[in-house]
Amino acid sequence: MLKFFAKIYLKLVGWSVDSELPEGVDKFVIIAAPHTSNWDFPITLAVAAMIDMKFFFVGKHTMFRPPVGGLFKKLGGIPVDRSKSRNFVDQIADAFAQADRMALGIAPEGTRSKRKYWKSGFYYIARAADVPIVLGYLDYKTRRGGLGPIIDSSQPVEVVMEQVREFYAGKEGRNHDQYTPPRLRVEDEAAEDAAEAPKAAAAKAEQSIEETA
């Protein structure tokens, strides 16, 4: 029944789906991008229904209180209590461990406004849960949505992000001027550390020469 209504909804809004669930993969983290509009959520749920994917998403635990909390859970919501001592990544990794099947959608942009960096939670959750990353997309330019390549989350973050950037190049959000291009803060921090390393080594060498002179 849900798939029937999803098909009607996507037809009314002029969207199509061009992918299927990845074979042999029951648990994975989905990147949901670009994310620049509130309309992304209903379209994403409809696309998930069309490919028979049980779509999960994370929300603050207070969202799941009555009277609407039950609805959010039925839609695939996973409550997370950030006041607990165990961190966010561990709580989601536990949810993966307890599930037989789980496709967890995360919007790394974190907000519909333009930012400098994506949030890195999708990468660290996938690593902690030992599941792959699947590149999900809504391309308003072509009005097509679905799932793209599967990425091994055990790879170094810079390797993962190169694949992410390659896939999302050219895809557009509803309000594309608010789109945050795929880049993590940790990538720039690593580059800065690499740039400073030769200077630090040179300074250390110079100090050593002075001490022995």
TAFENTA-V875178 format. One record per residue. N is the residue number from 0. PSI is psi in whole degrees, -180 to 180 (NA if undefined). BURIAL is 1 if it has 9 or more other ideal C-beta (glycine too) atoms within 8 Angstrom, else 0. Layout:
n=N psi=PSI burial=BURIAL
n=N psi=PSI burial=BURIAL
//
This chain:
n=0 psi=-44 burial=0
n=1 psi=-41 burial=0
n=2 psi=-36 burial=1
n=3 psi=-48 burial=0
n=4 psi=-34 burial=1
n=5 psi=-40 burial=1
n=6 psi=-43 burial=1
n=7 psi=-45 burial=0
n=8 psi=-47 burial=1
n=9 psi=-35 burial=1
n=10 psi=-40 burial=0
n=11 psi=-38 burial=0
n=12 psi=0 burial=0
n=13 psi=31 burial=0
n=14 psi=156 burial=1
n=15 psi=161 burial=0
n=16 psi=133 burial=1
n=17 psi=35 burial=0
n=18 psi=170 burial=0
n=19 psi=169 burial=0
n=20 psi=141 burial=0
n=21 psi=136 burial=1
n=22 psi=138 burial=0
n=23 psi=11 burial=0
n=24 psi=111 burial=1
n=25 psi=-20 burial=0
n=26 psi=132 burial=1
n=27 psi=159 burial=1
n=28 psi=131 burial=1
n=29 psi=127 burial=1
n=30 psi=127 burial=1
n=31 psi=105 burial=1
n=32 psi=158 burial=1
n=33 psi=155 burial=1
n=34 psi=98 burial=1
n=35 psi=7 burial=1
n=36 psi=152 burial=1
n=37 psi=-22 burial=0
n=38 psi=-16 burial=0
n=39 psi=-36 burial=1
n=40 psi=-53 burial=0
n=41 psi=-34 burial=0
n=42 psi=-41 burial=1
n=43 psi=-44 burial=1
n=44 psi=-39 burial=1
n=45 psi=-42 burial=1
n=46 psi=-43 burial=1
n=47 psi=-41 burial=1
n=48 psi=-37 burial=1
n=49 psi=-29 burial=1
n=50 psi=17 burial=1
n=51 psi=40 burial=0
n=52 psi=125 burial=0
n=53 psi=106 burial=0
n=54 psi=126 burial=1
n=55 psi=152 burial=1
n=56 psi=159 burial=1
n=57 psi=140 burial=1
n=58 psi=156 burial=1
n=59 psi=139 burial=0
n=60 psi=-26 burial=0
n=61 psi=-20 burial=0
n=62 psi=-20 burial=1
n=63 psi=17 burial=1
n=64 psi=158 burial=0
n=65 psi=151 burial=0
n=66 psi=-8 burial=0
n=67 psi=-4 burial=0
n=68 psi=-39 burial=1
n=69 psi=-38 burial=0
n=70 psi=-44 burial=0
n=71 psi=-39 burial=1
n=72 psi=-40 burial=1
n=73 psi=-31 burial=0
n=74 psi=-5 burial=0
n=75 psi=15 burial=1
n=76 psi=140 burial=1
n=77 psi=113 burial=1
n=78 psi=136 burial=1
n=79 psi=129 burial=1
n=80 psi=105 burial=0
n=81 psi=-8 burial=0
n=82 psi=-13 burial=0
n=83 psi=155 burial=0
n=84 psi=-33 burial=0
n=85 psi=139 burial=0
n=86 psi=170 burial=0
n=87 psi=-45 burial=0
n=88 psi=-44 burial=1
n=89 psi=-39 burial=1
n=90 psi=-41 burial=1
n=91 psi=-36 burial=1
n=92 psi=-38 burial=1
n=93 psi=-42 burial=0
n=94 psi=-40 burial=1
n=95 psi=-44 burial=1
n=96 psi=-32 burial=0
n=97 psi=-12 burial=0
n=98 psi=147 burial=0
n=99 psi=-37 burial=0
n=100 psi=138 burial=0
n=101 psi=128 burial=1
n=102 psi=101 burial=1
n=103 psi=117 burial=1
n=104 psi=131 burial=1
n=105 psi=131 burial=1
n=106 psi=99 burial=1
n=107 psi=-18 burial=1
n=108 psi=-26 burial=1
n=109 psi=-20 burial=0
n=110 psi=163 burial=0
n=111 psi=-3 burial=1
n=112 psi=155 burial=0
n=113 psi=135 burial=0
n=114 psi=176 burial=1
n=115 psi=-35 burial=0
n=116 psi=155 burial=1
n=117 psi=156 burial=1
n=118 psi=145 burial=0
n=119 psi=4 burial=1
n=120 psi=-38 burial=1
n=121 psi=-39 burial=1
n=122 psi=-48 burial=1
n=123 psi=-31 burial=1
n=124 psi=-46 burial=1
n=125 psi=-42 burial=1
n=126 psi=-45 burial=1
n=127 psi=-36 burial=1
n=128 psi=-7 burial=1
n=129 psi=49 burial=0
n=130 psi=157 burial=1
n=131 psi=170 burial=1
n=132 psi=131 burial=1
n=133 psi=136 burial=1
n=134 psi=101 burial=1
n=135 psi=154 burial=1
n=136 psi=152 burial=1
n=137 psi=111 burial=1
n=138 psi=104 burial=1
n=139 psi=-18 burial=1
n=140 psi=-43 burial=0
n=141 psi=-9 burial=0
n=142 psi=45 burial=0
n=143 psi=145 burial=1
n=144 psi=160 burial=1
n=145 psi=-154 burial=1
n=146 psi=138 burial=1
n=147 psi=-145 burial=1
n=148 psi=159 burial=0
n=149 psi=133 burial=1
n=150 psi=134 burial=1
n=151 psi=115 burial=0
n=152 psi=-7 burial=1
n=153 psi=-7 burial=0
n=154 psi=158 burial=0
n=155 psi=150 burial=0
n=156 psi=-37 burial=1
n=157 psi=-32 burial=0
n=158 psi=-44 burial=0
n=159 psi=-46 burial=1
n=160 psi=-30 burial=1
n=161 psi=-41 burial=0
n=162 psi=-39 burial=1
n=163 psi=-48 burial=1
n=164 psi=-41 burial=1
n=165 psi=-41 burial=0
n=166 psi=-43 burial=1
n=167 psi=-7 burial=1
n=168 psi=125 burial=0
n=169 psi=-15 burial=0
n=170 psi=142 burial=1
n=171 psi=141 burial=1
n=172 psi=173 burial=1
n=173 psi=-45 burial=0
n=174 psi=77 burial=1
n=175 psi=-20 burial=1
n=176 psi=-13 burial=0
n=177 psi=2 burial=1
n=178 psi=135 burial=1
n=179 psi=115 burial=1
n=180 psi=151 burial=0
n=181 psi=105 burial=1
n=182 psi=139 burial=1
n=183 psi=148 burial=1
n=184 psi=-38 burial=0
n=185 psi=-27 burial=0
n=186 psi=-45 burial=1
n=187 psi=-36 burial=1
n=188 psi=-40 burial=0
n=189 psi=-39 burial=1
n=190 psi=-39 burial=0
n=191 psi=-41 burial=0
n=192 psi=-41 burial=0
n=193 psi=-37 burial=0
n=194 psi=-32 burial=0
n=195 psi=-21 burial=0
n=196 psi=-48 burial=0
n=197 psi=-38 burial=0
n=198 psi=-43 burial=0
n=199 psi=-41 burial=0
n=200 psi=-41 burial=0
n=201 psi=-42 burial=0
n=202 psi=-40 burial=0
n=203 psi=-41 burial=0
n=204 psi=-42 burial=0
n=205 psi=-40 burial=0
n=206 psi=-41 burial=0
n=207 psi=-39 burial=0
n=208 psi=-43 burial=0
n=209 psi=-38 burial=0
n=210 psi=-29 burial=0
n=211 psi=-7 burial=0
n=212 psi=NA burial=0
//
